[in-house]
Amino acid sequence: MGKKCSFQVEILEMGELEKRKYTKMPSEEELQEALGISDKSPREIVRDYDLMNRLKVDEKDLYDRISINSILTHINTVFPSPAMAKSINKKRFVRFERKNIYVLGTLRLELEPKKMVCIARHLTWMYQDWAQDPVDRMREHSVDYVIHQDPFLIERTQNACSQIFADILAWDRTKSLDSFKDKIALLRFVYRNSMPCNRGDGAIGNWLELALYRYHGFIDTKHNSKRLPCFELLSTTTLSQYLQEYRETIVVK
């Protein structure tokens, strides 16, 4: 496809999490001082698009702390440590999981020439007890938390989608069908990861995909009933991997 794609993995032990201050949400004083304001609470700040954009540009460390801490808190609420068992309301469903290492994966794609953009991140955990391989244990116990694209990058990514869309419309029908599938797959990969709607691309992505096939004469095209088109790419960490998987999600006629 001529698009560079990378997946970077960071192993974050508890010491590194504390060093980056990911384990603690920024205080009201820290946020107000960074923004030069005194009349906004942390809750109001995180809901203010302009203020959060200022943090992202001028105080990236604080911005990342808010993002990662909120996700860590959610993970540890749904999958708490067994040590927390006595303090958990037994009526609320939880799955106790040991964890002392976190794994942060960052997926980047070349949306523009020589400009790699983060389109998604993944956060999960491992447990190192020196008795079992932590990677083997991770496969059995850990859950992948998909962090959708940063909201301040969505417009830029949607602009890339519009260019891909135009390229699909101009597809030369004398070319191979696989080349066409790859173009559609690229659009779905970028559009889905950009998370333009709160509920993802779902029905919109499916509708758009089938409309493009029909535009080029593939009238009876349908999705493979054994696959979930809008979720397949969430389990892939490279574009090349998704291109291969995509060909199994669609039946072109």
Residue pairs with C-beta under 8 A, 6 or more apart in sequence:
1 182
1 183
1 186
1 239
1 243
3 109
3 110
3 186
3 239
4 109
4 110
4 116
5 107
5 108
5 109
5 110
5 238
5 239
5 240
6 107
6 108
6 116
7 105
7 106
7 107
7 108
7 237
7 238
8 105
8 106
8 108
9 103
9 104
9 105
10 103
10 104
10 105
10 106
11 101
11 102
11 103
11 126
12 20
12 22
12 101
12 102
12 103
12 104
13 100
13 101
14 23
14 100
14 101
17 23
17 72
17 102
20 61
20 64
20 65
20 68
21 61
21 65
22 64
22 65
22 68
22 69
22 72
23 69
23 72
24 65
24 69
25 42
25 65
25 66
25 69
25 70
26 34
26 42
26 62
26 65
26 66
27 42
28 41
28 42
30 62
31 40
31 42
31 45
31 55
31 62
32 38
32 40
34 55
34 58
34 59
34 62
35 45
35 51
35 54
35 55
35 59
37 51
40 48
40 51
45 51
45 52
45 55
46 52
46 66
49 151
52 63
52 152
53 152
55 62
55 63
55 66
56 63
56 150
56 152
67 147
68 104
68 123
71 123
71 145
71 147
72 102
72 123
74 145
75 123
75 125
75 143
75 145
77 94
78 94
78 95
79 94
79 95
79 96
79 97
79 99
79 125
79 143
80 88
80 94
80 96
80 97
81 96
81 97
81 98
81 99
82 96
82 97
82 98
84 96
85 96
88 94
97 125
97 127
97 141
97 142
98 127
98 129
98 141
99 125
99 126
99 127
99 142
100 126
100 127
100 128
101 125
101 126
101 127
101 128
101 134
102 123
102 124
102 125
102 126
103 122
103 123
103 124
103 125
103 126
103 138
104 121
104 122
104 123
105 121
105 122
105 123
105 124
105 237
106 118
106 120
106 121
107 118
107 119
107 120
107 121
107 122
107 193
107 237
107 238
108 116
108 117
108 118
108 119
109 116
109 117
109 119
109 189
109 190
109 193
109 239
110 116
110 117
111 117
111 119
111 156
111 157
111 160
111 190
112 160
117 153
117 156
117 157
118 149
118 150
118 153
119 149
119 153
119 157
119 190
119 193
119 194
120 146
120 147
120 148
120 149
120 193
121 146
121 147
122 144
122 145
122 146
122 147
122 237
123 144
123 145
123 147
124 138
124 142
124 143
124 144
124 145
125 138
125 142
126 134
126 135
126 137
126 138
126 142
127 134
127 137
127 138
127 141
128 134
144 235
146 234
148 193
148 194
148 195
149 157
149 193
149 194
149 195
153 194
154 194
154 195
154 196
157 190
157 193
157 194
158 191
158 194
158 196
160 190
161 187
161 190
161 191
161 194
164 183
164 186
164 187
164 190
165 187
165 212
167 183
168 180
168 183
168 184
168 187
168 212
169 212
169 215
171 179
171 180
171 183
171 216
173 216
173 217
177 252
178 247
180 216
181 246
181 247
181 250
181 252
182 243
182 246
184 209
184 212
184 213
184 246
184 250
185 242
185 243
185 246
185 247
186 239
186 243
187 208
187 209
187 212
188 201
188 205
188 209
188 229
188 233
188 246
189 233
189 239
189 242
191 201
191 205
191 208
192 200
192 201
192 205
192 230
192 233
192 234
193 233
195 201
197 204
200 230
201 230
202 230
205 229
205 230
206 223
206 229
206 230
209 229
209 250
210 221
210 222
213 221
213 250
213 252
214 221
218 252
218 253
219 253
220 253
221 250
221 251
221 252
221 253
222 250
222 251
222 253
223 229
223 249
223 250
223 251
224 248
224 249
224 250
224 251
227 248
227 249
229 249
229 250
232 242
232 245
232 246
232 249
233 242
233 245
233 246
236 242
236 245
